[in-house]
Amino acid sequence: MLREWRKGIRKWCLLNTFLIHHFEYSGFWLCELCDVFLCALCGLNGVTRRTQSETQSTLKISNDISIHNMYLYLKAIHIIFIVTWFAGLFYMPRLFIYNVEANTKDETSRKILQEQFGIMMKRLWYGITWPSAILTLIFGTWVLFESGYSKTVFDPAGRWMLIKLIFVLFLYLYHFSLHKIFKQQTAGVFHYSSQQLRIWNEVATIFLVAVVMLVVVKQNLSALWGILGLVFFVLLLMSAIKIYKLVRGK
């Protein structure tokens, strides 16, 4: 009976140490005080105080959990900015298309529409898309190193991450291409038709599908089936654009 009491009190003290250290390190003295109090209350003079190794082990577990929680928060923030970045990448080309099609209107309507589209593009591009792209890069790099994938990116097990990073690189090149078109249109220069911009608008969708599949399936994704699936998806998008053009023409 005495031995069971000792074990129970020791487990309670270790748990208390862990909880106090996890939520507030400065409260560690409270656990020590509770240990003495419980021992005195139960009359267990032979109960040994927690050893230094037990305390260090508990604190190590607490530190590991804290680091893991920080990684999860970083990952969540990274995903949030990916979502807002893609929102800008998806909608910006649509504004380009509307801005181009405004040229077919009469002079008064064209001026009003393009002025409004110009304001919308500027707010979307500089207020949401660019900040999201920068923060995605910052937190993505942070997550890459915190997760340890930076050490295995060139290994067979981390090859999916290398391919993903290549897709991300091309996605940033796509981002810069939109920036170039944005600068051209704000200057009143229109090099691309609405149909060409509709096709270019779907490039972000292709990158999104490729990156998500790589992140979820990882090394289990077959290279052959991955390429075939991506090609099929591109053909499906092109067909949808062509069908939309035919329906709209009628």
C-alpha positions, 0 to 999 in steps of 0.5 A: 500500500505504501509503495503504491502511494509513493508511485502515485505521488511521484507520477502526480508530481512529474505530471505537475512539473510537466504542466507547469513548465509547459504553460509557465516555466516560472511556476516550477517552484509550485510543483516542488512545494506541492511535492513536500506538502503531499509527502507531509500530508500522507506521512510518507517520510520515506518518499524520495523526492523526484530525481534530477534525471526525472525532472530533466526528462520531463522538461525535455518532453515539454520542450519537444512538445513546445517545438512541435506546437510551434511547427504546427502554428508555422505550418498553419500560417503558411497554408493560410497565406498560400490560400490568400496568394492563390486567391489573388492568382486566380482572380487577377487574370479575370480582371485582366480579361474584363479590362481587355473586353472593356475595349469593345465598349463605347468610349464613355463605358470603356473609360469608366470600366477600365478606371474601375478595373484599374483600382480593383487590380491595384488593390488586389495585387498590392494589397493581397497577392504580393504580401501573400506571395512574400509571406508564403515564401518566408513561412514556407522556408521556415517550415522547410527547415523546421520539418527537417525536409531541407536535409532530405530534399535530395534523397530518394525519400525527399524527391517529392519535396524537390519536385514540389519546390521546382513547381513552386519556383515556376509558380513564382515565375507565373506570378512575375508574368502576371505582374508584367501584364498588370504593369502593361494594362495599367499603362494602357498596353494590351498585348493579349486577347481575352481568350489568351488570358483565359488560357493563362488563367488556368496555369495557376490551377495546374500548379495547384493540383500538382503541388497538392498531389505531391504534398498529400501523396508524397513519394507514393505518387508514381512519376508516370501516372502523375505526369499522365494525370497532369496532362489529362487535367490540362487537356480537360481545362483546355477543352472546357475553355474551348467549349465556353468560347463556343457557347459564349459565341452563340 
